[in-house]
Amino acid sequence: MKVSELRVEVLAGLTSALSLVPEVVGFALVAHVNPLTGLYAAFIICLVAAIWGGRPGMISGAAGSMAVVSAGLVVQHGVEYLFATIVLTGILQMLFAWFRLGKLIRMVPHSVMIGFVNGLAIVIAFAQLQHFHVRAPNGTPVWMAPTGLLTMLGLVAITIAVTVSLPRLTKAFPSALAGILAATAVAFALGIRTKTVGDLASIQGSLPRFHLPQVPYSLDTLRIILPYAVVETLLTLNLIDEITDTVGRPNRESMAQGAGNFLGALFGGMGGCAMIGQSIINLNAGGRKRLSGIAAGSFLLSFILVGSRLIERIPLAALVGVMFVVAAQTFNWKSLRLMAKIPRHDTLVMVVVTLVTVLTNLAVAVVAGIVIAALVFAWDHAQQLEVEIIDTPASKTYRLRGSLFFASATQFTRFFTPREDPQDVFLEFDHARIMDSSALEAIEALAGRYRDLGKRLHLRGLSQSCDKLLRTKDSGATMLPLEEL
């Protein structure tokens, strides 16, 4: 690696690490755990995923999705159950990779990806608003006083201006890091008193120690932690593949994420996954190789051990400004223009996934989007089933076109008029396919209707797989030879 590339990768890692600190501390507080619990997870997962993962350039750490899911568990059962849950999560992720299930990412439609990205951009942006609040005497969050609010907004504006404009002048230095340094320099030069990273919590600590979860190792514990041990990280992998125009390795990434969670929990970490915001910061800063992720994890550890006082003095507004830029860059603005051009169901899926992402969480949103897309796909294909009828004096032929499956089975049966049909009826499948058991049931029921009237239904043009399905089906009905079913 050239010296120039080395410098870019290290600076990209530093930028990512700086943006990770307030995010991770905030997520730890959401999960009701010590901030160091989040930071330990962040640097361990970041290092493991960077070294062994399947997507160089992606940054992993203690993520908000994990924090939201973990909060209820910690409040109800305690932090030790959280550690046990993350250990199990890591094991499940590694099993996911072992059985090579990473190809399931192909089942996520593009409309779901766009909705996921847009929803996540909105979540990132709105999450920054909490930093403009202070605690009232009764403990409720309220907006800062006008003077403090304007000060924060001014520093945010400086950060955004430098971050957005610097790439137009030069790409030799990460623009996000330049924005952070510019806002920090202005705050120090003018003696501005504003919220800093240290106001969230102290990040000073020591090396993490090995720690087995102190929980009963029983089925009752498994029943408690298993529902929480579901983590999704492959969507971020897919997005970064699109940004960098390269191909990641989902199974390897899942194995690395699982190993990172497993090790992190054994050393007092809260668990995490790929972080889209920090990954985009890293990519925009020029980080494309494993070194940027390794540098990010190493810098995080150095912040904890020796650099906490310096990092805690960084104005929070500088990091908020960077995250606002990330949110704007993450949002797929083209999707707004495409809504009038793409099919309505794709627009529906995008909007639903975006709203569910904002209102609930990413996992629910993605599942909802996939379910809607699958139902729409089934409906569309059901409408494409057609039949061409050819009448002759001695017989009648139904020439089927399309896919016969659960959604089109009812429509299929309506094509036929057994009472009016002649003695011999032919059903041709040259341009049709039998897809599932519902199709088999529909064919058998139709054959039964003809049989009850003393007529015969002949099947022709079956593919080898369809032929096998019909011959091996055991439903209790009498199966005639293929040409006389």
Buried (B, 14 or more C-beta within 10 A) or exposed (E): EEEEEEEBBBBBBBBBBBBBBBBBBBBBBBBBBBBBBBBBBBBBBBBBBBBBBBBBBBBBBBBBBBBBBBBEBBEEBEBBBBBBBBBBBBBBBBEBBEEEBBEEBEEBBBBBBBBBBBBBBBBBBEBBEEBBBBEEEEEEEEEBEEEBBEBBBBBBBBBBBBBBEBEEEEEEBBBBBBBBBBBBEBBEEEEBEBBBBBEBBBBBBEEBEEEEBEBEEEEEBEEBBEEBBEBBBBBBBBBBBEBBEEEBBBBBBBBBBBBBBBBBBBBBBBBBBBBBBBBBBBBBBBBBBBBBBBBBBBBBBBBBEEBBEEBBEBBBBBBBBBBBBBBBBBBBEEBEEBEEEBEEBBBBBBBBBBBBBBEEBBBEBBBBBBEBBEEBEBEEBBEEBEBEEEEEEEBBBBBBBBBBBBBBBEBBEEBBEBEEBEEBBBBBBEEBBBBBBBBBBBBBEBBBBBBEEEBBBBBEBBEEEBBEBBEEBEEEBEBBEEEEB
